[in-house]
């Protein structure tokens, strides 16, 4: 069966993609719906829903439902734990935070969540996930042994391990709101060694940075905080997507 993961993986071979990340803790469901409408019009390929500081599963359900009411894009959960899964989503990044010191984020939450994913009938999309300095809230909450910005060898090792485990995507994350995104040299180093799509996020807030990261080798660019804080988010996002796709 050709699912959402297959489609996005195939698209990422043909062109650079953009994913929008919405944190239910950062805006109301109504606002999330309005943002979803805008990112769809701008040309984003998927909407991720998740955050490091969520307190209620209801936040996720209401946000996902509002997004679905305003967008035809696939809604993919980006959960911090099993309790934040939503039956209203299309898919979930079944991601292991590989450089966490806490086994909950490496495998235990996945064991808890697997039965819910099966029950809800949402598509699991396997992904290796690592957090790079500065890490921000995601690194702190995930108890990550942060990868140094210049430690390309370690990043490549995690990426190859993800591919060898059979994971569909690999995600380099600098943390939402990071003042320094993942370095170009790390992105290039990882991309040269792996055959699965490379996702890069954290600290990518402007057109120039997004274009640079795409040119360095990122297959998929994720923006989140930029959507929440930029009053001209729609215009900025349109420019970012055109820039990373060379249009």
C-alpha positions as CSV (number, residue, x, y, z in Angstrom):
1,X,0.0,0.0,0.0
2,X,1.4,3.4,-1.0
3,X,1.0,5.6,2.0
4,X,1.8,9.1,3.1
5,X,5.4,8.2,4.0
6,X,6.0,6.6,0.6
7,X,4.5,9.6,-1.2
8,X,6.6,12.2,0.8
9,X,9.7,10.1,0.4
10,X,9.2,9.9,-3.4
11,X,8.5,13.6,-3.6
12,X,11.6,14.4,-1.7
13,X,13.7,12.7,-4.4
14,X,12.1,14.9,-7.1
15,X,12.3,18.3,-5.3
16,X,13.0,20.0,-2.0
17,X,10.0,19.9,0.4
18,X,8.8,22.1,3.2
19,X,6.9,20.9,6.3
20,X,5.1,23.3,8.7
21,X,5.3,22.5,12.4
22,X,2.5,23.7,14.6
23,X,2.7,23.4,18.4
24,X,-0.7,23.1,20.1
25,X,0.8,24.9,23.1
26,X,1.6,28.0,21.1
27,X,-1.7,28.9,19.6
28,X,-5.4,28.2,19.8
29,X,-7.0,25.5,17.6
30,X,-8.8,28.3,15.7
31,X,-5.5,30.1,15.0
32,X,-3.9,26.7,14.0
33,X,-6.7,26.3,11.5
34,X,-6.0,29.7,10.0
35,X,-2.3,29.0,9.8
36,X,-3.0,25.7,8.2
37,X,-5.0,27.4,5.4
38,X,-2.1,29.8,4.8
39,X,0.7,27.1,4.7
40,X,-1.4,25.1,2.3
41,X,-1.8,28.0,0.0
42,X,2.0,28.8,0.3
43,X,2.9,25.3,-0.9
44,X,3.9,23.4,2.2
45,X,3.8,19.6,1.7
46,X,2.7,18.5,5.1
47,X,1.7,19.8,8.5
48,X,3.4,18.4,11.6
49,X,1.7,18.7,15.0
50,X,3.6,18.5,18.2
51,X,5.6,20.2,20.9
52,X,7.9,19.6,23.9
53,X,5.7,21.2,26.6
54,X,2.2,19.9,25.9
55,X,0.0,19.2,28.9
56,X,-3.2,17.8,27.5
57,X,-4.0,15.3,24.8
58,X,-7.1,17.4,24.1
59,X,-4.9,20.2,22.9
60,X,-3.6,17.9,20.2
61,X,-7.0,16.6,19.2
62,X,-8.5,20.0,18.9
63,X,-5.6,21.4,17.0
64,X,-5.5,18.5,14.5
65,X,-9.3,18.7,13.9
66,X,-9.0,22.5,13.2
67,X,-6.1,21.9,10.8
68,X,-8.1,19.1,9.0
69,X,-11.0,21.5,8.6
70,X,-8.8,24.0,6.9
71,X,-6.3,22.0,4.9
72,X,-6.0,19.1,2.6
73,X,-2.4,18.5,3.5
74,X,-1.4,15.3,5.4
75,X,-1.3,16.0,9.2
76,X,1.5,14.1,10.8
77,X,1.9,13.9,14.5
78,X,5.3,14.8,16.0
79,X,4.7,13.6,19.5
80,X,6.7,13.9,22.7
81,X,5.0,10.9,24.2
82,X,2.3,8.2,23.7
83,X,-0.3,10.2,25.5
84,X,-0.2,12.9,22.8
85,X,-1.3,10.7,19.9
86,X,-4.5,11.7,18.2
87,X,-6.9,9.5,16.3
88,X,-7.8,12.5,14.0
89,X,-4.3,12.7,12.4
90,X,-3.3,11.0,9.2
91,X,0.0,9.7,10.3
92,X,2.6,9.9,13.1
93,X,6.4,10.2,12.9
94,X,7.3,7.0,14.8
95,X,10.6,8.6,15.8
96,X,13.3,7.5,18.2
97,X,15.3,10.3,19.8
98,X,18.5,8.4,19.4
99,X,20.8,10.6,21.4
100,X,18.5,10.8,24.5
101,X,19.9,9.5,27.8
102,X,16.3,8.6,28.7
103,X,15.1,5.3,27.3
104,X,11.5,6.6,27.3
105,X,12.4,8.7,24.3
106,X,14.4,6.0,22.6
107,X,11.9,3.1,22.8
108,X,9.6,2.9,25.9
109,X,7.1,5.5,24.7
110,X,7.0,3.8,21.4
111,X,6.0,0.5,23.0
112,X,3.2,2.3,24.8
113,X,2.1,4.1,21.7
114,X,2.2,1.3,19.2
115,X,-1.1,-0.2,20.3
116,X,-2.8,3.1,20.1
117,X,-1.5,3.7,16.6
118,X,-2.9,0.4,15.5
119,X,-6.2,1.1,17.2
120,X,-6.5,4.6,15.7
121,X,-5.5,3.4,12.2
122,X,-3.0,6.2,11.7
123,X,0.1,5.5,9.5
124,X,3.4,5.1,11.4
125,X,6.4,6.7,9.5
126,X,9.6,5.6,11.1
127,X,12.3,8.2,11.6
128,X,15.6,8.6,13.3
129,X,15.7,11.9,15.3
130,X,18.7,13.6,16.9
131,X,19.1,16.9,18.6
132,X,22.1,19.2,17.8
133,X,23.4,22.1,19.8
134,X,21.9,24.4,21.1
135,X,19.0,22.0,21.4
136,X,16.7,24.4,23.2
137,X,13.6,23.1,25.0
138,X,13.5,19.9,22.9
139,X,17.0,19.0,24.0
140,X,16.3,19.7,27.7
141,X,13.0,17.9,27.8
142,X,14.3,15.0,25.7
143,X,17.4,14.8,28.0
144,X,19.5,14.7,24.9
145,X,23.3,14.2,24.8
146,X,23.5,17.1,22.3
147,X,25.7,16.6,19.2
148,X,28.2,19.4,18.8
149,X,27.7,21.7,15.7
150,X,31.1,20.5,14.4
151,X,30.8,16.9,15.3
152,X,29.9,15.7,11.8
153,X,31.2,12.1,12.4
154,X,28.7,11.5,15.2
155,X,25.9,12.9,13.2
156,X,26.8,10.7,10.3
157,X,26.9,7.7,12.6
158,X,23.4,8.3,13.9
159,X,22.1,8.9,10.3
160,X,23.7,5.6,9.0
161,X,22.4,3.7,12.1
162,X,18.9,5.1,11.3
163,X,19.1,3.9,7.7
164,X,20.4,0.5,8.8
165,X,17.6,0.1,11.2
166,X,15.2,0.6,8.2
167,X,13.9,4.0,9.2
168,X,12.3,6.0,6.4
169,X,13.6,9.5,7.3
170,X,16.4,11.1,9.4
171,X,15.9,14.4,11.2
172,X,18.6,16.8,12.4
173,X,17.1,19.2,14.9
174,X,18.7,22.3,16.5
175,X,15.6,23.0,18.6
176,X,12.7,25.4,18.1
177,X,13.7,29.0,18.3
178,X,17.4,28.1,18.1
179,X,19.8,31.1,17.5
180,X,22.0,28.8,15.5
181,X,20.6,26.2,13.0
182,X,22.3,22.9,12.1
183,X,25.5,23.8,10.3
184,X,25.9,23.5,6.6
185,X,28.9,21.2,6.9
186,X,26.9,18.8,9.1
187,X,24.0,18.7,6.6
188,X,26.4,18.1,3.7
189,X,28.3,15.5,5.6
190,X,25.2,13.5,6.5
191,X,23.6,13.8,3.1
192,X,26.7,12.4,1.4
193,X,26.5,9.2,3.4
194,X,22.8,8.3,3.6
195,X,20.1,7.4,1.1
196,X,17.0,8.3,3.1
197,X,15.5,11.8,3.0
198,X,17.2,14.3,5.3
199,X,14.9,16.6,7.3
200,X,16.4,19.7,9.0
201,X,14.7,22.0,11.4
202,X,15.3,24.5,14.2
203,X,16.4,28.1,13.9
204,X,15.3,28.4,10.2
205,X,13.4,31.7,10.1
206,X,14.3,33.4,6.9
207,X,14.6,32.8,3.2
208,X,18.4,33.0,3.1
209,X,18.9,30.4,5.8
210,X,16.3,28.0,4.4
211,X,17.9,28.3,0.9
212,X,21.4,27.7,2.4
213,X,20.3,24.6,4.3
214,X,18.6,23.2,1.2
215,X,21.6,23.8,-0.9
216,X,23.8,22.1,1.7
217,X,21.8,18.9,1.3
218,X,18.5,19.1,3.3
219,X,15.7,17.4,1.4
220,X,13.0,18.7,3.7
221,X,13.0,22.1,5.6
222,X,10.9,22.5,8.7
223,X,9.8,25.8,10.0
224,X,7.7,26.3,13.2
225,X,8.5,29.2,15.4
226,X,8.7,31.4,12.3
227,X,5.1,30.7,11.6
228,X,4.0,31.6,15.1
229,X,6.0,34.8,15.5
230,X,6.2,36.4,12.0
231,X,3.2,38.8,11.2
232,X,4.1,38.3,7.5
233,X,4.3,34.5,7.9
234,X,2.4,33.8,4.6
235,X,4.6,36.0,2.5
236,X,7.8,34.7,4.2
237,X,6.8,31.1,3.8
238,X,6.0,31.6,0.1
239,X,9.5,33.0,-0.4
240,X,11.1,30.2,1.6
241,X,9.4,27.5,-0.5
242,X,10.2,29.2,-3.8
243,X,13.8,29.6,-2.7
244,X,14.5,26.0,-1.5
245,X,12.9,24.7,-4.8
246,X,15.0,27.1,-6.9
247,X,11.9,28.9,-8.3
